[in-house]
Amino acid sequence: MPMSPTDELKYARDLLLAHRVDYASARREFRWPQPERFNFAFDWFDVVARERDHEALRVVQQDGAIVSRRYSDLASQSDRLANYLRSLGVRRGASVLLMLGNVVPLWECILAITKLGAIMIPASPLLSGADLQDRIDRGAVRAVIAGASYANRFPPGDWIGVAVGADVPGWHRFDDAALADVHFLPDGPTHASDPLILYFTSGTTSKPKLVLHSHVSYPIGHLSTMYWIGLRPGDVHLNISSPGWAKHAWSSLFAPWLAEATVLTLDHARFDAAATLEVMLRERVTTFCAPPTVWRILIQQDLAAWKSAHLRELVGAGEPLNPEVITRVREAWGITIRDGFGQTESSVMIANTPGQAIVPGAVGRPLPGFVVNLLDADGNPAEEGEISISLGADRPIGLMQGYRIENQVQPLTGRFYRTGDVASCDANGVFTYVGRADDVFKSSDYRISPFELESVLIEHPMVAEAAVVPSPDPVRLSVPKAFIALVPGGSPDADTARSIFEHARQILGSFKRIRRLEFYELPKTISGKIRRVELRRLEAQRRANDQRGELEWVEDEL
């Protein structure tokens, strides 16, 4: 007898748990579940609520107060909310823009929208009115659920508004969902290929793309993310990520709930390193994920003072982790941060997994269920090339349906999905990240990886963050220039610049040396990624006009 979708997922999940530190066996034996019909809320979350109920979500508020919900609490409340939204006219296939902070209603809404068969469009609370108009127009939004304090940013339109918190004129009240029927009956089955999530990418190099995921590509695809993090049933997992971005769904939703763990989240106005470390200690966090930007802030603290006997796994994603950060954390806590590579378009593809030897600076090996290739510009195999995922019979579930353009989905075709990221691979199958294909540049005919140079720069005690771009040069075509953000109290003067140049010169080969540097506030996307493309354009424009930055120094002059 064929297994149910729930049993098929549980079998695959349990296999990964059983081989949590046995990468070779997990890689060899794992197969993606292939259900024809699947709804994460019904076929997984509600089953856990009925059969193995325990704490699903713990929100730490700004004042330290705790709000906790069990799996059964969220299951019943999402039923009520699904009924309420349907009574307002939200139907299967309708796009619902979701703009909430780390508050309990966010998770209730995600489950309710999933049960309805509607399409959620996660939106960061940092978005502007123009950003929201773009999402409403290109996402064909039929309903908006947003915090009351964000309502005034939304342009008027032909959509249903539901306000969370205070009353907003013209909007429905989220709290009225409590009066709805607690038993929700779907209007039909959910097919595995039905659309579930429409993400707008963070737009590091261009206008945001629309990435469409199905009811299996993220909900089931994040088995790879669960495996990478090393999650176990009963874990307390903290992820530092803003709602609205894919990483929030990775580590504050699907991966921990697939493991039947507790999602711990911070409902704080802004990131505070000391407060976060205090929460980790007090709430007995076992697994922790944060982007490199956060890790670079955390190592400015005395981490040894926050060492926890409960903490077991540390991971980082979003951008590559600099070796200096990994070393500093390991020295303080005795745990190695493990890097992982994925995109909004997929779950984690390549990572350092629990229990495996880590090559310094390497991002790891392909996750179970992913066949990864490195291809040159002509599509041929290369020792260093664009990270590309095999499609066809090897296509992983954790990959998007495609990009949506003008309300039409462009499915992935051909033999490979090319990520736009470049890596190298050694004889043992270990991948090292080089950079975005658009970020890698040539200097005196040598290829330069910005990430490699940035990793050296942040080893300097005065450097908090760095971004390296090509600076046009009449002799060498271009030379590496570093835009530098200093640690608090750092002096953006000639002495500091001279010290940073000397540090880089001692480590880097002559063709890689930083020739120019500028102390500068690094531009970032609202998801926290450095916009090197903006710095690259700025530098090209300056050189064309024979200009330089106000706080810029040239190595030869010092």
PyMOL commands that set and color helices and strands:
alter all, ss='L'
color gray80, all
select helices_A, chain A and resi 5-18+23-29+40-51+71-87+104-116+129-138+148-153+174-179+223-229+246-258+273-282+292-298+303-306+323-333+392-394+450-457+494-507+510-512+532-544+555-557
alter helices_A, ss='H'
color red, helices_A
select strands_A, chain A and resi 55-61+66-70+95-99+119-122+141-147+160-164+172-173+195-200+210-214+236-239+262-267+287-290+313-316+337-341+350-351+365-366+372-375+384-390+402-405+408-411+416-425+431-436+441-443+446-448+463-473+477-486+516-519+552-554
alter strands_A, ss='S'
color yellow, strands_A
deselect
rebuild
show_as cartoon
